[in-house]
Amino acid sequence: MNQSRQQQFMQLVNDNKRTIYKVCYMYASGEEHLKDLYQEVLANLWQGLDSFRGEAKVSTWIYRTAINTCVTYY
């Protein structure tokens, strides 16, 4: 039985939330900013989920997406 896209996404986020949080924490200037960055990363991951080609590890893709999101946010 295949998981739905939403279930896959939630599992992906759950498995990698520490990485996402760490990257956001490095760029955040406070607690509210941290929450905003985290939400931006999740939004970008959701948007890019279908275009992930699997040429790299999922964790690498998530890390790069988090870094790029935080840099772009500034």
C-alpha positions as CSV (number, residue, x, y, z in Angstrom):
1,M,0.0,0.0,0.0
2,N,1.4,3.4,-1.1
3,Q,1.5,6.2,1.3
4,S,-0.2,9.4,0.3
5,R,2.0,12.4,-0.6
6,Q,1.1,14.1,2.7
7,Q,2.0,11.0,4.7
8,Q,5.3,10.7,2.8
9,F,6.0,14.4,3.5
10,M,5.2,14.1,7.2
11,Q,7.5,11.1,7.5
12,L,10.3,13.0,5.7
13,V,9.9,16.0,7.9
14,N,9.8,13.8,11.1
15,D,12.9,11.9,10.1
16,N,14.8,15.1,9.3
17,K,13.4,17.7,11.7
18,R,16.7,18.0,13.7
19,T,18.6,18.9,10.5
20,I,16.0,21.5,9.5
21,Y,15.9,23.0,12.9
22,K,19.7,23.2,13.2
23,V,20.0,25.0,9.9
24,C,17.2,27.4,10.7
25,Y,18.8,28.0,14.2
26,M,22.1,29.1,12.6
27,Y,20.3,31.8,10.6
28,A,17.6,32.9,13.1
29,S,17.8,36.1,15.1
30,G,15.3,35.0,17.6
31,E,12.6,32.5,18.5
32,E,9.9,34.0,16.2
33,H,12.4,34.3,13.3
34,L,13.3,30.7,13.9
35,K,9.7,29.6,13.6
36,D,9.3,31.6,10.4
37,L,12.4,30.1,8.8
38,Y,11.3,26.6,9.8
39,Q,7.9,27.2,8.2
40,E,9.5,28.6,5.0
41,V,11.7,25.5,4.7
42,L,8.7,23.2,5.1
43,A,6.8,25.2,2.4
44,N,9.8,24.9,0.0
45,L,10.2,21.2,0.8
46,W,6.5,20.6,0.1
47,Q,6.7,22.5,-3.2
48,G,9.8,20.6,-4.3
49,L,8.8,17.2,-3.2
50,D,7.6,16.1,-6.6
51,S,10.6,17.4,-8.4
52,F,13.1,15.5,-6.2
53,R,14.8,13.1,-8.6
54,G,16.6,11.0,-6.0
55,E,20.1,11.7,-7.4
56,A,21.2,12.5,-3.9
57,K,20.2,11.3,-0.5
58,V,17.0,12.8,0.8
59,S,18.8,14.2,3.8
60,T,21.2,16.0,1.5
61,W,18.3,17.5,-0.5
62,I,16.6,18.6,2.7
63,Y,19.8,20.2,4.0
64,R,20.4,22.1,0.8
65,T,16.8,23.2,0.6
66,A,17.0,24.5,4.2
67,I,20.3,26.3,3.6
68,N,19.0,27.9,0.4
69,T,15.7,28.9,2.0
70,C,17.5,30.6,4.9
71,V,19.9,32.4,2.7
72,T,17.1,33.6,0.4
73,Y,15.0,34.7,3.4
74,Y,17.6,37.3,4.1
